[in-house]
Amino acid sequence: MSPLKPALAALSMLLAVTACQKASEPAAQSDTQAQESAAAQSQGAPVEATAASTEVDPEVAKRKAAMEFALAEQKIAEDPQGQWAASAKASSTYASGADETAGYSAWQATGAPNVTSYSDSSESWASKESDKGIEWLEVGFAKPVHATELRIRQTNAPGAIIKVELIDDKGGKHSVFSGVDETTYPPQTITWFNAKTEKTDYLVKGAVITLATNAVGGWNEIDAVQLIGE
């Protein structure tokens, strides 16, 4: 046997072993990378946060609404530029008898608000019949002012007001609202209809409020009217 053959055989075996080691390294690296990737995904996977409950306790919501209503009413009552109607007359009233201050009479729309909750109340003005068509309430104020707003407190079946006119100190009428009241009123809630205007260049001593009683079912009742101006 040639002395070169054993040497060549040994060299061939050494090369084969080396090739096997090199071939196995990528596989080992792939396994390691896969394990590291899996670990990273396991540790870094986002966790869905549980949203805090947005439900409000009905009793808490009711108390909050009552609080906000009371504060809003107080703000209106204490408006330094406001004055309540001092006199009133109407197209008709649900009042019985000749007493001008009887329940449901136009007089009930004078002075500060005194109806405490949304309801059919004799302490507010109501027309003789409900759902019959056009009715009006005319109010007068003690001090003529340059007006910026007329506030009307609706205590039952709101939304029937179709026109608001201011009466100047010479008896002339000026329309500040005409059309359909598109306000979305919360159910069973006392509400205000606010007819705003640029400060009038004439003095306002009264107002006429016209209602289409057939537009909103039930008696459309008004408890108070406030004029804002100076």
Secondary structure as a PSIPRED ss2 file (coil, helix, strand):
# PSIPRED VFORMAT (PSIPRED V4.0)

   1 M C   1.000  0.000  0.000
   2 S C   1.000  0.000  0.000
   3 P C   1.000  0.000  0.000
   4 L H   0.000  1.000  0.000
   5 K H   0.000  1.000  0.000
   6 P H   0.000  1.000  0.000
   7 A H   0.000  1.000  0.000
   8 L H   0.000  1.000  0.000
   9 A H   0.000  1.000  0.000
  10 A H   0.000  1.000  0.000
  11 L H   0.000  1.000  0.000
  12 S H   0.000  1.000  0.000
  13 M H   0.000  1.000  0.000
  14 L H   0.000  1.000  0.000
  15 L H   0.000  1.000  0.000
  16 A H   0.000  1.000  0.000
  17 V H   0.000  1.000  0.000
  18 T H   0.000  1.000  0.000
  19 A H   0.000  1.000  0.000
  20 C H   0.000  1.000  0.000
  21 Q H   0.000  1.000  0.000
  22 K H   0.000  1.000  0.000
  23 A H   0.000  1.000  0.000
  24 S H   0.000  1.000  0.000
  25 E H   0.000  1.000  0.000
  26 P H   0.000  1.000  0.000
  27 A H   0.000  1.000  0.000
  28 A H   0.000  1.000  0.000
  29 Q H   0.000  1.000  0.000
  30 S H   0.000  1.000  0.000
  31 D H   0.000  1.000  0.000
  32 T H   0.000  1.000  0.000
  33 Q H   0.000  1.000  0.000
  34 A H   0.000  1.000  0.000
  35 Q H   0.000  1.000  0.000
  36 E H   0.000  1.000  0.000
  37 S H   0.000  1.000  0.000
  38 A H   0.000  1.000  0.000
  39 A H   0.000  1.000  0.000
  40 A H   0.000  1.000  0.000
  41 Q H   0.000  1.000  0.000
  42 S H   0.000  1.000  0.000
  43 Q H   0.000  1.000  0.000
  44 G H   0.000  1.000  0.000
  45 A C   1.000  0.000  0.000
  46 P C   1.000  0.000  0.000
  47 V C   1.000  0.000  0.000
  48 E C   1.000  0.000  0.000
  49 A C   1.000  0.000  0.000
  50 T C   1.000  0.000  0.000
  51 A C   1.000  0.000  0.000
  52 A C   1.000  0.000  0.000
  53 S C   1.000  0.000  0.000
  54 T C   1.000  0.000  0.000
  55 E C   1.000  0.000  0.000
  56 V C   1.000  0.000  0.000
  57 D C   1.000  0.000  0.000
  58 P H   0.000  1.000  0.000
  59 E H   0.000  1.000  0.000
  60 V H   0.000  1.000  0.000
  61 A H   0.000  1.000  0.000
  62 K H   0.000  1.000  0.000
  63 R H   0.000  1.000  0.000
  64 K H   0.000  1.000  0.000
  65 A H   0.000  1.000  0.000
  66 A H   0.000  1.000  0.000
  67 M H   0.000  1.000  0.000
  68 E H   0.000  1.000  0.000
  69 F H   0.000  1.000  0.000
  70 A H   0.000  1.000  0.000
  71 L H   0.000  1.000  0.000
  72 A H   0.000  1.000  0.000
  73 E H   0.000  1.000  0.000
  74 Q H   0.000  1.000  0.000
  75 K H   0.000  1.000  0.000
  76 I H   0.000  1.000  0.000
  77 A H   0.000  1.000  0.000
  78 E C   1.000  0.000  0.000
  79 D C   1.000  0.000  0.000
  80 P C   1.000  0.000  0.000
  81 Q C   1.000  0.000  0.000
  82 G E   0.000  0.000  1.000
  83 Q E   0.000  0.000  1.000
  84 W E   0.000  0.000  1.000
  85 A C   1.000  0.000  0.000
  86 A C   1.000  0.000  0.000
  87 S E   0.000  0.000  1.000
  88 A E   0.000  0.000  1.000
  89 K E   0.000  0.000  1.000
  90 A E   0.000  0.000  1.000
  91 S C   1.000  0.000  0.000
  92 S C   1.000  0.000  0.000
  93 T C   1.000  0.000  0.000
  94 Y C   1.000  0.000  0.000
  95 A C   1.000  0.000  0.000
  96 S C   1.000  0.000  0.000
  97 G C   1.000  0.000  0.000
  98 A C   1.000  0.000  0.000
  99 D C   1.000  0.000  0.000
 100 E C   1.000  0.000  0.000
 101 T C   1.000  0.000  0.000
 102 A C   1.000  0.000  0.000
 103 G C   1.000  0.000  0.000
 104 Y C   1.000  0.000  0.000
 105 S C   1.000  0.000  0.000
 106 A H   0.000  1.000  0.000
 107 W H   0.000  1.000  0.000
 108 Q H   0.000  1.000  0.000
 109 A H   0.000  1.000  0.000
 110 T C   1.000  0.000  0.000
 111 G C   1.000  0.000  0.000
 112 A C   1.000  0.000  0.000
 113 P C   1.000  0.000  0.000
 114 N C   1.000  0.000  0.000
 115 V C   1.000  0.000  0.000
 116 T C   1.000  0.000  0.000
 117 S C   1.000  0.000  0.000
 118 Y C   1.000  0.000  0.000
 119 S C   1.000  0.000  0.000
 120 D C   1.000  0.000  0.000
 121 S C   1.000  0.000  0.000
 122 S C   1.000  0.000  0.000
 123 E C   1.000  0.000  0.000
 124 S C   1.000  0.000  0.000
 125 W E   0.000  0.000  1.000
 126 A C   1.000  0.000  0.000
 127 S C   1.000  0.000  0.000
 128 K C   1.000  0.000  0.000
 129 E C   1.000  0.000  0.000
 130 S C   1.000  0.000  0.000
 131 D C   1.000  0.000  0.000
 132 K C   1.000  0.000  0.000
 133 G C   1.000  0.000  0.000
 134 I E   0.000  0.000  1.000
 135 E E   0.000  0.000  1.000
 136 W E   0.000  0.000  1.000
 137 L E   0.000  0.000  1.000
 138 E E   0.000  0.000  1.000
 139 V E   0.000  0.000  1.000
 140 G E   0.000  0.000  1.000
 141 F E   0.000  0.000  1.000
 142 A E   0.000  0.000  1.000
 143 K E   0.000  0.000  1.000
 144 P E   0.000  0.000  1.000
 145 V E   0.000  0.000  1.000
 146 H C   1.000  0.000  0.000
 147 A E   0.000  0.000  1.000
 148 T E   0.000  0.000  1.000
 149 E E   0.000  0.000  1.000
 150 L E   0.000  0.000  1.000
 151 R E   0.000  0.000  1.000
 152 I E   0.000  0.000  1.000
 153 R E   0.000  0.000  1.000
 154 Q E   0.000  0.000  1.000
 155 T E   0.000  0.000  1.000
 156 N E   0.000  0.000  1.000
 157 A C   1.000  0.000  0.000
 158 P C   1.000  0.000  0.000
 159 G C   1.000  0.000  0.000
 160 A C   1.000  0.000  0.000
 161 I E   0.000  0.000  1.000
 162 I E   0.000  0.000  1.000
 163 K E   0.000  0.000  1.000
 164 V E   0.000  0.000  1.000
 165 E E   0.000  0.000  1.000
 166 L E   0.000  0.000  1.000
 167 I E   0.000  0.000  1.000
 168 D E   0.000  0.000  1.000
 169 D C   1.000  0.000  0.000
 170 K C   1.000  0.000  0.000
 171 G C   1.000  0.000  0.000
 172 G C   1.000  0.000  0.000
 173 K E   0.000  0.000  1.000
 174 H E   0.000  0.000  1.000
 175 S E   0.000  0.000  1.000
 176 V E   0.000  0.000  1.000
 177 F E   0.000  0.000  1.000
 178 S E   0.000  0.000  1.000
 179 G C   1.000  0.000  0.000
 180 V C   1.000  0.000  0.000
 181 D C   1.000  0.000  0.000
 182 E C   1.000  0.000  0.000
 183 T C   1.000  0.000  0.000
 184 T C   1.000  0.000  0.000
 185 Y C   1.000  0.000  0.000
 186 P C   1.000  0.000  0.000
 187 P C   1.000  0.000  0.000
 188 Q C   1.000  0.000  0.000
 189 T C   1.000  0.000  0.000
 190 I C   1.000  0.000  0.000
 191 T E   0.000  0.000  1.000
 192 W E   0.000  0.000  1.000
 193 F E   0.000  0.000  1.000
 194 N E   0.000  0.000  1.000
 195 A E   0.000  0.000  1.000
 196 K E   0.000  0.000  1.000
 197 T C   1.000  0.000  0.000
 198 E C   1.000  0.000  0.000
 199 K C   1.000  0.000  0.000
 200 T C   1.000  0.000  0.000
 201 D C   1.000  0.000  0.000
 202 Y C   1.000  0.000  0.000
 203 L C   1.000  0.000  0.000
 204 V E   0.000  0.000  1.000
 205 K E   0.000  0.000  1.000
 206 G E   0.000  0.000  1.000
 207 A E   0.000  0.000  1.000
 208 V E   0.000  0.000  1.000
 209 I E   0.000  0.000  1.000
 210 T E   0.000  0.000  1.000
 211 L E   0.000  0.000  1.000
 212 A E   0.000  0.000  1.000
 213 T C   1.000  0.000  0.000
 214 N C   1.000  0.000  0.000
 215 A C   1.000  0.000  0.000
 216 V C   1.000  0.000  0.000
 217 G C   1.000  0.000  0.000
 218 G C   1.000  0.000  0.000
 219 W C   1.000  0.000  0.000
 220 N C   1.000  0.000  0.000
 221 E E   0.000  0.000  1.000
 222 I E   0.000  0.000  1.000
 223 D E   0.000  0.000  1.000
 224 A E   0.000  0.000  1.000
 225 V E   0.000  0.000  1.000
 226 Q E   0.000  0.000  1.000
 227 L E   0.000  0.000  1.000
 228 I E   0.000  0.000  1.000
 229 G E   0.000  0.000  1.000
 230 E C   1.000  0.000  0.000
